[in-house]
């Protein structure tokens, strides 16, 4: 259940991030409410799941102090996703997303010198979540 929620949440917001350069606040609120319901049903993992917001809070702080180099929406995406995943999966997820984004940034930098690039981060979050999930399904 959590995989479908996170995958659909990231997919919808990937579309928004690519098309409009922002995430959908309405979608984020809906998935947050769904997550709160999930937390009430899954009390045995409550602390681990609540700790899942910490990587997102860290990204919000980085975005705030970096002058927006990392968008606030990216931090919200990680916070909501982390609520579903818990702290350990959220840390793996964000680390993989940063690695993918770094590879992409490196590829962009091999082109023109002196050009400042920006790109949406949410698609990297989607890929970082989907790839391990797909590998797990294939192995089963």
OpenMM code with the backbone's topology and positions (N, CA, C; nanometers):
from openmm import Vec3, app, unit

residues = "UNK UNK UNK UNK UNK UNK UNK UNK UNK UNK UNK UNK UNK UNK UNK UNK UNK UNK UNK UNK UNK UNK UNK UNK UNK UNK UNK UNK UNK UNK UNK UNK UNK UNK UNK UNK UNK UNK UNK UNK UNK UNK UNK UNK UNK UNK UNK UNK UNK UNK UNK UNK UNK UNK UNK UNK UNK UNK UNK UNK UNK UNK UNK UNK UNK UNK UNK UNK UNK UNK UNK UNK UNK UNK UNK UNK UNK UNK UNK UNK UNK UNK UNK UNK UNK UNK UNK UNK UNK UNK UNK UNK UNK UNK UNK UNK UNK UNK UNK UNK UNK UNK UNK UNK UNK UNK UNK UNK UNK UNK UNK UNK UNK UNK UNK UNK UNK UNK UNK UNK UNK UNK UNK UNK UNK UNK UNK UNK UNK UNK UNK UNK UNK UNK UNK UNK UNK UNK UNK UNK".split()
positions = [
    Vec3(0.0826, -0.1201, 0.0000),
    Vec3(0.0000, 0.0000, 0.0000),
    Vec3(0.0867, 0.1262, 0.0000),
    Vec3(0.1881, 0.1287, 0.0891),
    Vec3(0.2723, 0.2484, 0.0963),
    Vec3(0.3452, 0.2738, -0.0347),
    Vec3(0.3854, 0.1658, -0.1042),
    Vec3(0.4572, 0.1822, -0.2307),
    Vec3(0.3696, 0.2494, -0.3355),
    Vec3(0.2456, 0.2078, -0.3446),
    Vec3(0.1530, 0.2658, -0.4428),
    Vec3(0.1287, 0.4137, -0.4106),
    Vec3(0.1115, 0.4456, -0.2834),
    Vec3(0.0894, 0.5855, -0.2445),
    Vec3(0.2094, 0.6721, -0.2801),
    Vec3(0.3300, 0.6265, -0.2429),
    Vec3(0.4488, 0.7062, -0.2708),
    Vec3(0.4720, 0.7169, -0.4210),
    Vec3(0.4556, 0.6062, -0.4923),
    Vec3(0.4773, 0.6074, -0.6365),
    Vec3(0.3789, 0.7002, -0.7076),
    Vec3(0.2535, 0.6967, -0.6702),
    Vec3(0.1549, 0.7851, -0.7341),
    Vec3(0.1798, 0.9306, -0.6943),
    Vec3(0.2131, 0.9552, -0.5686),
    Vec3(0.2435, 1.0905, -0.5219),
    Vec3(0.3612, 1.1497, -0.5987),
    Vec3(0.4682, 1.0728, -0.6113),
    Vec3(0.5857, 1.1204, -0.6841),
    Vec3(0.5574, 1.1346, -0.8334),
    Vec3(0.4787, 1.0450, -0.8899),
    Vec3(0.4468, 1.0513, -1.0332),
    Vec3(0.3666, 1.1768, -1.0671),
    Vec3(0.2649, 1.2041, -0.9887),
    Vec3(0.1819, 1.3225, -1.0132),
    Vec3(0.2666, 1.4489, -1.0025),
    Vec3(0.3473, 1.4561, -0.8983),
    Vec3(0.4273, 1.5767, -0.8788),
    Vec3(0.5454, 1.5857, -0.9750),
    Vec3(0.5925, 1.4738, -1.0276),
    Vec3(0.6944, 1.4786, -1.1332),
    Vec3(0.6371, 1.5486, -1.2555),
    Vec3(0.5149, 1.5122, -1.2909),
    Vec3(0.4480, 1.5780, -1.4036),
    Vec3(0.4413, 1.7291, -1.3803),
    Vec3(0.3955, 1.7701, -1.2619),
    Vec3(0.3837, 1.9122, -1.2298),
    Vec3(0.5193, 1.9812, -1.2314),
    Vec3(0.6207, 1.9140, -1.1762),
    Vec3(0.7533, 1.9751, -1.1677),
    Vec3(0.8144, 1.9944, -1.3064),
    Vec3(0.7966, 1.8969, -1.3943),
    Vec3(0.8505, 1.9088, -1.5303),
    Vec3(0.7735, 2.0140, -1.6101),
    Vec3(0.6417, 2.0126, -1.6004),
    Vec3(0.5588, 2.1036, -1.6808),
    Vec3(0.5581, 2.2469, -1.6294),
    Vec3(0.5500, 2.2642, -1.4968),
    Vec3(0.5295, 2.3982, -1.4420),
    Vec3(0.6405, 2.4452, -1.3492),
    Vec3(0.7351, 2.3565, -1.3171),
    Vec3(0.8436, 2.3958, -1.2287),
    Vec3(0.8023, 2.4087, -1.0837),
    Vec3(0.6946, 2.3426, -1.0480),
    Vec3(0.6456, 2.3459, -0.9097),
    Vec3(0.5726, 2.2165, -0.8798),
    Vec3(0.5438, 2.1938, -0.7522),
    Vec3(0.4652, 2.0764, -0.7158),
    Vec3(0.3224, 2.1206, -0.6887),
    Vec3(0.2319, 2.0244, -0.6874),
    Vec3(0.0921, 2.0544, -0.6596),
    Vec3(0.0704, 2.0516, -0.5088),
    Vec3(0.0386, 2.1671, -0.4520),
    Vec3(0.0140, 2.1749, -0.3086),
    Vec3(-0.1113, 2.0957, -0.2706),
    Vec3(-0.2125, 2.0975, -0.3557),
    Vec3(-0.3356, 2.0234, -0.3276),
    Vec3(-0.3080, 1.8729, -0.3196),
    Vec3(-0.2320, 1.8217, -0.4134),
    Vec3(-0.1965, 1.6797, -0.4133),
    Vec3(-0.1142, 1.6470, -0.2890),
    Vec3(-0.0226, 1.7358, -0.2535),
    Vec3(0.0614, 1.7153, -0.1358),
    Vec3(-0.0237, 1.7098, -0.0093),
    Vec3(-0.1228, 1.7961, 0.0015),
    Vec3(-0.2121, 1.7956, 0.1182),
    Vec3(-0.2927, 1.6661, 0.1234),
    Vec3(-0.3459, 1.6228, 0.0096),
    Vec3(-0.4252, 1.4985, 0.0058),
    Vec3(-0.3408, 1.3797, 0.0510),
    Vec3(-0.2195, 1.3682, -0.0008),
    Vec3(-0.1339, 1.2556, 0.0366),
    Vec3(-0.0867, 1.2660, 0.1819),
    Vec3(-0.0746, 1.3861, 0.2340),
    Vec3(-0.0395, 1.4026, 0.3745),
    Vec3(-0.1541, 1.3551, 0.4629),
    Vec3(-0.2761, 1.3903, 0.4275),
    Vec3(-0.3937, 1.3453, 0.5027),
    Vec3(-0.4042, 1.1925, 0.4965),
    Vec3(-0.3848, 1.1354, 0.3769),
    Vec3(-0.3864, 0.9899, 0.3645),
    Vec3(-0.2798, 0.9265, 0.4524),
    Vec3(-0.1650, 0.9919, 0.4593),
    Vec3(-0.0569, 0.9398, 0.5411),
    Vec3(-0.0892, 0.9443, 0.6888),
    Vec3(-0.1541, 1.0496, 0.7320),
    Vec3(-0.1934, 1.0592, 0.8728),
    Vec3(-0.2878, 0.9446, 0.9081),
    Vec3(-0.3802, 0.9141, 0.8180),
    Vec3(-0.4682, 0.7983, 0.8394),
    Vec3(-0.3876, 0.6687, 0.8453),
    Vec3(-0.2903, 0.6552, 0.7568),
    Vec3(-0.2024, 0.5378, 0.7552),
    Vec3(-0.1260, 0.5264, 0.8871),
    Vec3(-0.0788, 0.6391, 0.9397),
    Vec3(-0.0048, 0.6370, 1.0655),
    Vec3(-0.0914, 0.5882, 1.1808),
    Vec3(-0.2178, 0.6286, 1.1825),
    Vec3(-0.3067, 0.5825, 1.2888),
    Vec3(-0.3323, 0.4323, 1.2798),
    Vec3(-0.3335, 0.3796, 1.1582),
    Vec3(-0.3549, 0.2359, 1.1395),
    Vec3(-0.2283, 0.1543, 1.1640),
    Vec3(-0.1125, 0.2164, 1.1559),
    Vec3(0.0148, 0.1456, 1.1639),
    Vec3(0.0948, 0.1931, 1.2852),
    Vec3(0.0360, 0.1879, 1.4009),
    Vec3(0.0967, 0.2448, 1.5222),
    Vec3(0.2283, 0.1804, 1.5630),
    Vec3(0.2503, 0.0536, 1.5312),
    Vec3(0.3729, -0.0117, 1.5764),
    Vec3(0.4980, 0.0500, 1.5147),
    Vec3(0.4872, 0.1177, 1.4039),
    Vec3(0.6013, 0.1810, 1.3388),
    Vec3(0.5936, 0.3335, 1.3460),
    Vec3(0.5144, 0.3854, 1.4351),
    Vec3(0.4846, 0.5280, 1.4392),
    Vec3(0.6101, 0.6151, 1.4512),
    Vec3(0.6991, 0.5845, 1.5427),
    Vec3(0.8188, 0.6667, 1.5636),
    Vec3(0.9086, 0.6641, 1.4398),
    Vec3(0.9275, 0.5448, 1.3814),
    Vec3(1.0121, 0.5316, 1.2619),
    Vec3(0.9518, 0.6117, 1.1465),
    Vec3(0.8208, 0.6020, 1.1292),
    Vec3(0.7558, 0.6739, 1.0201),
    Vec3(0.7602, 0.8252, 1.0428),
    Vec3(0.7350, 0.8683, 1.1651),
    Vec3(0.7407, 1.0121, 1.1937),
    Vec3(0.8821, 1.0661, 1.1758),
    Vec3(0.9815, 0.9865, 1.2087),
    Vec3(1.1207, 1.0298, 1.1895),
    Vec3(1.1537, 1.0439, 1.0410),
    Vec3(1.0723, 0.9847, 0.9547),
    Vec3(1.0923, 0.9945, 0.8107),
    Vec3(1.0838, 1.1359, 0.7572),
    Vec3(1.0285, 1.2284, 0.8343),
    Vec3(1.0205, 1.3677, 0.7893),
    Vec3(1.1540, 1.4403, 0.8052),
    Vec3(1.2457, 1.3860, 0.8840),
    Vec3(1.3715, 1.4560, 0.9121),
    Vec3(1.4539, 1.4891, 0.7874),
    Vec3(1.4714, 1.3953, 0.6907),
    Vec3(1.5449, 1.4342, 0.5693),
    Vec3(1.4773, 1.5482, 0.4937),
    Vec3(1.3451, 1.5481, 0.4920),
    Vec3(1.2722, 1.6564, 0.4255),
    Vec3(1.2891, 1.7889, 0.4977),
    Vec3(1.2880, 1.7845, 0.6307),
    Vec3(1.3120, 1.9070, 0.7072),
    Vec3(1.4524, 1.9614, 0.6809),
    Vec3(1.5489, 1.8706, 0.6699),
    Vec3(1.6853, 1.9123, 0.6382),
    Vec3(1.6912, 1.9796, 0.5005),
    Vec3(1.6210, 1.9221, 0.4033),
    Vec3(1.6182, 1.9828, 0.2701),
    Vec3(1.5497, 2.1188, 0.2712),
    Vec3(1.4444, 2.1326, 0.3515),
    Vec3(1.3798, 2.2640, 0.3638),
    Vec3(1.4766, 2.3675, 0.4206),
    Vec3(1.5549, 2.3284, 0.5191),
    Vec3(1.6550, 2.4198, 0.5763),
    Vec3(1.7617, 2.4544, 0.4734),
    Vec3(1.8093, 2.3554, 0.4006),
    Vec3(1.9092, 2.3806, 0.2966),
    Vec3(1.8529, 2.4754, 0.1914),
    Vec3(1.7298, 2.4521, 0.1505),
    Vec3(1.6656, 2.5390, 0.0522),
    Vec3(1.6519, 2.6815, 0.1029),
    Vec3(1.6198, 2.6935, 0.2283),
    Vec3(1.6032, 2.8266, 0.2884),
    Vec3(1.7352, 2.9032, 0.2935),
    Vec3(1.8416, 2.8342, 0.3355),
    Vec3(1.9702, 2.9014, 0.3535),
    Vec3(2.0532, 2.9088, 0.2254),
    Vec3(2.0122, 2.8354, 0.1225),
    Vec3(2.0877, 2.8395, -0.0037),
    Vec3(2.0274, 2.9384, -0.1022),
    Vec3(1.9320, 3.0143, -0.0571),
    Vec3(1.8701, 3.1126, -0.1453),
    Vec3(1.7821, 3.0484, -0.2519),
    Vec3(1.7309, 2.9321, -0.2237),
    Vec3(1.6413, 2.8646, -0.3170),
    Vec3(1.7099, 2.7752, -0.4172),
    Vec3(1.8397, 2.7454, -0.3956),
    Vec3(1.9094, 2.6545, -0.4878),
    Vec3(1.8425, 2.5182, -0.4892),
    Vec3(1.7883, 2.4795, -0.3764),
    Vec3(1.7065, 2.3588, -0.3668),
    Vec3(1.5674, 2.4081, -0.3308),
    Vec3(1.4691, 2.3699, -0.4095),
    Vec3(1.3353, 2.4232, -0.3908),
    Vec3(1.2665, 2.3748, -0.2645),
    Vec3(1.1794, 2.4581, -0.2120),
    Vec3(1.1024, 2.4215, -0.0928),
    Vec3(1.0092, 2.3045, -0.1233),
    Vec3(0.9605, 2.2980, -0.2464),
    Vec3(0.8739, 2.1867, -0.2851),
    Vec3(0.9459, 2.0534, -0.2778),
    Vec3(1.0759, 2.0537, -0.3080),
    Vec3(1.1537, 1.9305, -0.2995),
    Vec3(1.1589, 1.8807, -0.1559),
    Vec3(1.1765, 1.9730, -0.0626),
    Vec3(1.1760, 1.9358, 0.0790),
    Vec3(1.0414, 1.8809, 0.1220),
    Vec3(0.9329, 1.9428, 0.0741),
    Vec3(0.7984, 1.8920, 0.1063),
    Vec3(0.7770, 1.7525, 0.0488),
    Vec3(0.8269, 1.7314, -0.0728),
    Vec3(0.8127, 1.5990, -0.1355),
    Vec3(0.8814, 1.4917, -0.0516),
    Vec3(1.0020, 1.5223, -0.0059),
    Vec3(1.0767, 1.4258, 0.0746),
    Vec3(1.0104, 1.4064, 0.2106),
    Vec3(0.9564, 1.5128, 0.2678),
    Vec3(0.8875, 1.4997, 0.3969),
    Vec3(0.7671, 1.4061, 0.3871),
    Vec3(0.6817, 1.4296, 0.2890),
    Vec3(0.5609, 1.3482, 0.2752),
    Vec3(0.5979, 1.2045, 0.2392),
    Vec3(0.6919, 1.1869, 0.1467),
    Vec3(0.7363, 1.0517, 0.1106),
    Vec3(0.7989, 0.9815, 0.2305),
    Vec3(0.8784, 1.0559, 0.3070),
    Vec3(0.9436, 0.9990, 0.4247),
    Vec3(0.8447, 0.9542, 0.5310),
    Vec3(0.7318, 1.0219, 0.5405),
    Vec3(0.6278, 0.9787, 0.6344),
    Vec3(0.5768, 0.8392, 0.6002),
    Vec3(0.5678, 0.8091, 0.4720),
    Vec3(0.5237, 0.6763, 0.4292),
    Vec3(0.6331, 0.5721, 0.4483),
    Vec3(0.7588, 0.6116, 0.4237),
    Vec3(0.8698, 0.5164, 0.4200),
    Vec3(0.9355, 0.4932, 0.5543),
    Vec3(0.9437, 0.5939, 0.6361),
    Vec3(1.0228, 0.5854, 0.7578),
    Vec3(1.1622, 0.6410, 0.7334),
    Vec3(1.2358, 0.6596, 0.8398),
    Vec3(1.3633, 0.7293, 0.8341),
    Vec3(1.4667, 0.6573, 0.7489),
    Vec3(1.4803, 0.5258, 0.7632),
    Vec3(1.5890, 0.4545, 0.6953),
    Vec3(1.5668, 0.4461, 0.5450),
    Vec3(1.4459, 0.4142, 0.5044),
    Vec3(1.4166, 0.4120, 0.3606),
    Vec3(1.4244, 0.5521, 0.3015),
    Vec3(1.3816, 0.6521, 0.3782),
    Vec3(1.3862, 0.7901, 0.3293),
    Vec3(1.5305, 0.8345, 0.3064),
    Vec3(1.6208, 0.7951, 0.3968),
    Vec3(1.7622, 0.8314, 0.3794),
    Vec3(1.8218, 0.7628, 0.2566),
    Vec3(1.7893, 0.6352, 0.2361),
    Vec3(1.8370, 0.5645, 0.1164),
    Vec3(1.7810, 0.6296, -0.0097),
    Vec3(1.6551, 0.6602, -0.0057),
    Vec3(1.5828, 0.7199, -0.1179),
    Vec3(1.6432, 0.8554, -0.1574),
    Vec3(1.6667, 0.9413, -0.0599),
    Vec3(1.7194, 1.0734, -0.0907),
    Vec3(1.8647, 1.0653, -0.1361),
    Vec3(1.9412, 0.9729, -0.0785),
    Vec3(2.0811, 0.9568, -0.1211),
    Vec3(2.0875, 0.9122, -0.2668),
    Vec3(2.0039, 0.8173, -0.3047),
    Vec3(1.9998, 0.7687, -0.4423),
    Vec3(1.9560, 0.8811, -0.5365),
    Vec3(1.8573, 0.9607, -0.4943),
    Vec3(1.8103, 1.0724, -0.5774),
    Vec3(1.9211, 1.1752, -0.5981),
    Vec3(1.9979, 1.2036, -0.4937),
    Vec3(2.1097, 1.2982, -0.5082),
    Vec3(2.2166, 1.2437, -0.6011),
    Vec3(2.2443, 1.1144, -0.5939),
    Vec3(2.3429, 1.0537, -0.6844),
    Vec3(2.2965, 1.0667, -0.8290),
    Vec3(2.1695, 1.0353, -0.8542),
    Vec3(2.1156, 1.0473, -0.9899),
    Vec3(2.1207, 1.1915, -1.0394),
    Vec3(2.0844, 1.2861, -0.9524),
    Vec3(2.0869, 1.4270, -0.9906),
    Vec3(2.2300, 1.4742, -1.0168),
    Vec3(2.3246, 1.4236, -0.9392),
    Vec3(2.4647, 1.4615, -0.9595),
    Vec3(2.5160, 1.4097, -1.0938),
    Vec3(2.4772, 1.2888, -1.1291),
    Vec3(2.5158, 1.2337, -1.2594),
    Vec3(2.4568, 1.3195, -1.3712),
    Vec3(2.3311, 1.3556, -1.3578),
    Vec3(2.2651, 1.4405, -1.4574),
    Vec3(2.3330, 1.5771, -1.4659),
    Vec3(2.3640, 1.6362, -1.3511),
    Vec3(2.4310, 1.7663, -1.3500),
    Vec3(2.5688, 1.7560, -1.4155),
    Vec3(2.6384, 1.6466, -1.3890),
    Vec3(2.7684, 1.6259, -1.4527),
    Vec3(2.7569, 1.6180, -1.6038),
    Vec3(2.6528, 1.5498, -1.6498),
    Vec3(2.6303, 1.5396, -1.7946),
    Vec3(2.5989, 1.6766, -1.8535),
    Vec3(2.5217, 1.7568, -1.7832),
    Vec3(2.4903, 1.8914, -1.8319),
    Vec3(2.6136, 1.9802, -1.8351),
    Vec3(2.7025, 1.9610, -1.7386),
    Vec3(2.8228, 2.0444, -1.7300),
    Vec3(2.9252, 2.0123, -1.8384),
    Vec3(2.9152, 1.8963, -1.8991),
    Vec3(3.0107, 1.8629, -2.0052),
    Vec3(2.9834, 1.9424, -2.1321),
    Vec3(2.8686, 2.0059, -2.1362),
    Vec3(2.8331, 2.0866, -2.2535),
    Vec3(2.8974, 2.2237, -2.2468),
    Vec3(2.8173, 2.3259, -2.2520),
    Vec3(2.8666, 2.4638, -2.2552),
    Vec3(2.9208, 2.5059, -2.1190),
    Vec3(3.0326, 2.5739, -2.1227),
    Vec3(3.0942, 2.6234, -1.9986),
    Vec3(3.0371, 2.7614, -1.9652),
    Vec3(3.0270, 2.7874, -1.8363),
    Vec3(2.9812, 2.9183, -1.7912),
    Vec3(2.8305, 2.9354, -1.7941),
    Vec3(2.7579, 2.8323, -1.8305),
    Vec3(2.6126, 2.8407, -1.8357),
    Vec3(2.5568, 2.7837, -1.7056),
    Vec3(2.4641, 2.8557, -1.6452),
    Vec3(2.4022, 2.8103, -1.5208),
    Vec3(2.2788, 2.7263, -1.5556),
    Vec3(2.2742, 2.6050, -1.5021),
    Vec3(2.1643, 2.5141, -1.5295),
    Vec3(2.0774, 2.4975, -1.4060),
    Vec3(1.9518, 2.4749, -1.4298),
    Vec3(1.8622, 2.4299, -1.3238),
    Vec3(1.7745, 2.3215, -1.3850),
    Vec3(1.7340, 2.2282, -1.3025),
    Vec3(1.6479, 2.1209, -1.3508),
    Vec3(1.5593, 2.0743, -1.2363),
    Vec3(1.4443, 2.0185, -1.2699),
    Vec3(1.3539, 1.9708, -1.1649),
    Vec3(1.4143, 1.8519, -1.0911),
    Vec3(1.3972, 1.8478, -0.9607),
    Vec3(1.4533, 1.7412, -0.8777),
    Vec3(1.3544, 1.6269, -0.8549),
    Vec3(1.2255, 1.6552, -0.8608),
    Vec3(1.1247, 1.5530, -0.8312),
    Vec3(1.1358, 1.4313, -0.9241),
    Vec3(1.1668, 1.4467, -1.0541),
    Vec3(1.1837, 1.3258, -1.1359),
    Vec3(1.2935, 1.2324, -1.0826),
    Vec3(1.3973, 1.2883, -1.0221),
    Vec3(1.5030, 1.2049, -0.9640),
    Vec3(1.4518, 1.1326, -0.8393),
    Vec3(1.3642, 1.1986, -0.7653),
    Vec3(1.3011, 1.1324, -0.6517),
    Vec3(1.2168, 1.0146, -0.6988),
    Vec3(1.1414, 1.0355, -0.8070),
    Vec3(1.0590, 0.9280, -0.8618),
    Vec3(1.1438, 0.8095, -0.9054),
    Vec3(1.2487, 0.8343, -0.9808),
    Vec3(1.3357, 0.7260, -1.0284),
    Vec3(1.4039, 0.6576, -0.9105),
    Vec3(1.4496, 0.7367, -0.8119),
    Vec3(1.5169, 0.6801, -0.6948),
    Vec3(1.4233, 0.5912, -0.6144),
    Vec3(1.2947, 0.6192, -0.6185),
    Vec3(1.1980, 0.5340, -0.5488),
    Vec3(1.1569, 0.4149, -0.6348),
    Vec3(1.1342, 0.4380, -0.7630),
    Vec3(1.0789, 0.3342, -0.8497),
    Vec3(1.1786, 0.2236, -0.8827),
    Vec3(1.3039, 0.2577, -0.9081),
    Vec3(1.4015, 0.1568, -0.9512),
    Vec3(1.4193, 0.0453, -0.8479),
    Vec3(1.4469, 0.0759, -0.7205),
    Vec3(1.4600, -0.0343, -0.6233),
    Vec3(1.3304, -0.1137, -0.6067),
    Vec3(1.2179, -0.0449, -0.6172),
    Vec3(1.0887, -0.1120, -0.6042),
    Vec3(1.0677, -0.2088, -0.7203),
    Vec3(1.0995, -0.1663, -0.8420),
    Vec3(1.0860, -0.2525, -0.9596),
    Vec3(1.1825, -0.3704, -0.9497),
    Vec3(1.3052, -0.3464, -0.9058),
    Vec3(1.4018, -0.4555, -0.8894),
    Vec3(1.3501, -0.5563, -0.7870),
    Vec3(1.2916, -0.5092, -0.6800),
    Vec3(1.2350, -0.5982, -0.5784),
    Vec3(1.1217, -0.6835, -0.6371),
    Vec3(1.0381, -0.6242, -0.7200),
    Vec3(0.9279, -0.6989, -0.7829),
    Vec3(0.9820, -0.8032, -0.8781),
    Vec3(1.0816, -0.7660, -0.9578),
    Vec3(1.1389, -0.8602, -1.0551),
    Vec3(1.2054, -0.9787, -0.9861),
    Vec3(1.2713, -0.9527, -0.8735),
    Vec3(1.3384, -1.0613, -0.7996),
    Vec3(1.2417, -1.1569, -0.7326),
    Vec3(1.1194, -1.1118, -0.7061),
    Vec3(1.0209, -1.1968, -0.6354),
    Vec3(0.9641, -1.3048, -0.7218),
] * unit.nanometer
topology = app.Topology()
chain = topology.addChain("A")
for resn in residues:
    res = topology.addResidue(resn, chain)
    for name in ("N", "CA", "C"):
        topology.addAtom(name, app.Element.getBySymbol(name[0]), res)
